[in-house]
Every structure is written in structure tokens, then in C-alpha cells.
């Protein structure tokens, strides 16, 4: 099973606007792999050399 973010648009995980962040968090709440996604984010603070950003496993990373 793949995280929902892996099957959506590239920007869905790095929502900048508050309503986009809220929508991403709502998707996370119903995701069956939220725990795996959160563990991945906690263990990999960088992807391809860039700081992890966006909504991962129901948490905000690098998002103000």
C-alpha cells in the first residue's frame, strides 16, 4: 500500500496556504498508512538533499 501523497499531485504534500494544509491533514486522518508515513518523515529529514517539507503522516514539516 502506498501513501496517498504518493498518488496525488506533487504540491499536495507541501501545501502553502492554510486551507490547503487543512485539506492535506484531513486526507492524512483517513489514510491507512499514516503511521508508516510519519515514521518515514521522522527518519528522513532530507530527501535528495533538501529539507523535508509539507504534510507527512499528519504532521507539518518545514511549513510555517
Backbone as a ProteinNet text record, in pm:
[ID]
protein_1_A
[PRIMARY]
XXXXXXXXXXXXXXXXXXXXXXXXXXXXXXXXXXXXXXXXXXXXXXXXXXXXXXXXXXXXXXXX
[TERTIARY]
84	0	88.7	53.4	132.5	59.6	134.6	71.8	-5.4	-113.2	-195.7	-113.4	-21.7	59.3	140.8	172.2	249.7	165.8	34.2	-52.9	-126.5	-93.3	-159.1	-61.5	-103.1	-18.5	105.4	215.6	340.1	326.7	242.9	232.3	138.6	67	-29.2	38	160.7	230.7	296	310	375.8	281.8	160	59.6	103.9	97.2	143.3	30.5	-87.2	-199.3	-269.2	-319.9	-382.5	-492.9	-576.6	-684.2	-629.6	-515.7	-453	-391	-331	-274.6	-385.3	-497.1	-610.2	-662.4	-668.5	-714.8	-616.6	-487.8	-386.8	-394.8	-412	-422.9	-548.3	-656.7	-780.5	-759.7	-686.3	-655.6	-574.6	-478.1	-393.6	-475	-572.5	-650.8	-720.2	-755	-825.8	-733.4	-604.5	-509.5	-470.2	-475.3	-440.8	-291.5	-205.7	-60.9	-2.2	-83.4	-38.3	82.6	83.3	194.7	324.8	316.4	435.4	488.4	399.6	436.9	506.4	451.2	510.2	647.7	661	791.4	894.2	854.3	945.9	992.1	898.8	932.8	1024.7	998.2	1082.9	1224.5	1236	1366.2	1443.7	1376.1	1439.3	1410.2	1490.7	1463.9	1507.1	1570.9	1611.1	1579.7	1533.1	1509	1583.3	1672.1	1755.6	1831.6	1871.8	1949.8	1869.1	1738.6	1653.2	1578.3	1561.5	1488.4	1346.2	1299.8	1164.4	1065.4	967.6	866.4	730.2	629.5	492.4	427.7	321.3	242.3	280	328.3	369.8	313.7	234.7	182.2	103.2	34.3	-49.9	25.6	151.6	232.6	286	314.5	376.1	527.1	597.4	743.5	789.3	869.8	924.1	820.7	699	589.1	559.3	549.9	521.6	375.2
-117.6	0	124.1	222.9	346.1	459.7	553	671	749.2	811.6	890.9	998.5	1060.2	1167	1117.6	990	935.5	924.2	935	919.9	1048.6	1158.7	1285.6	1380.9	1503.3	1599.6	1630.5	1670	1694.9	1798.2	1898.6	2004.2	1970.4	1858.4	1828.3	1805.4	1757.2	1734.9	1859.2	1962.1	2084.4	2203.9	2186.1	2290.9	2415.7	2530.3	2654.2	2732.4	2728.5	2806.1	2728.6	2800.3	2731.4	2633.8	2670.8	2579.5	2456.3	2469.8	2354.5	2262.8	2322.6	2243.1	2166.8	2232.7	2168.5	2051.2	2068.9	1961.5	1843.8	1872.9	1766.3	1691.5	1763.9	1699.6	1612.6	1656.5	1577.9	1446.9	1452	1329.7	1235.6	1289.4	1207.2	1134.4	1202.5	1142.1	1013.3	1001.5	881.2	783.4	811.6	728.9	604.3	488	365.8	349.7	427.9	416.1	541.1	613.4	737.6	712.6	602.9	573.2	549	474	447.7	577	660.5	789.3	877.3	883.5	964.2	910.9	778.7	719.7	753.2	744.6	779.5	924.3	1014	1155.8	1179.6	1110.8	1127.1	1073.7	969.9	907.4	970.7	1045.6	1104.2	1253.6	1332.4	1476.4	1546.1	1471.4	1527.1	1426.6	1478.2	1397	1462.1	1386.7	1439.1	1564.6	1569.8	1681.7	1800.5	1798.2	1910.2	1876.4	1977.7	1958.5	1913.4	1816.7	1765.3	1877.5	1893.8	1997.1	1941.6	2000.4	1962.8	1883.4	1816.4	1737.5	1591.3	1530.2	1390.3	1320.8	1218.6	1142.2	1226.4	1325.5	1409.4	1518.1	1539.5	1645	1740.1	1860.6	1961	1955.8	1953.7	1956.1	2072.7	2160.8	2273.2	2370.7	2364.8	2453.4	2546.7	2675.2	2774.9	2801
0	0	0	-80.6	-89.6	-19	39.4	99.8	-5.3	35.4	-55.5	-125.2	-54.3	-112.5	-231.1	-234.1	-345.7	-472	-458.6	-575.2	-610.6	-545.4	-572.9	-639.6	-659.9	-728.1	-645.1	-709	-635.8	-525.2	-541.3	-441.1	-326.4	-334.6	-228.9	-94.5	-92.5	32.9	87.5	7.8	53.8	39.9	87.1	77.1	152.8	87.8	147.9	212.7	156	208.4	319.7	420.5	533.9	494.1	397.4	359.4	287	218.7	154.8	259.7	362.1	471.2	542.1	566.3	633.7	551	419.4	331.4	335.8	333.4	338.5	471.5	580.7	712	719.9	656.7	655.4	580	470.1	395	483.1	555.6	642.5	748.8	805.8	914.2	871.2	744.1	698.8	626	624	549.5	630	567.9	641.2	668.7	605	627.1	692.1	768.8	831.9	922.2	994.2	1083.6	1008.3	899	818	756.9	711.5	651.6	755.1	874.6	981.7	1020.2	1029.6	1061.9	954.2	828	719.5	734.3	759.2	773.4	892.6	1002.7	1121.6	1098.6	1017.6	993.7	878.5	792.6	674.3	670.2	738.8	742	613.9	523.6	393.7	283.7	171.8	53.5	-61.8	-123.7	-232.7	-189.8	-64.1	-14	34.4	15	55.5	183.2	267.8	393.1	362.9	438.3	424	451	364.6	380.8	346.9	403.4	371.9	482.4	447.5	541.8	521.7	627	623.8	747.2	728.1	841.8	939	888.5	974.2	1049.8	1013.4	1077.5	972.5	1016.6	929.6	945.6	834.7	835	749.4	807.2	733.6	683.7	735.6	694.6	808.8	775.6	880.2	891.7
[MASK]
++++++++++++++++++++++++++++++++++++++++++++++++++++++++++++++++

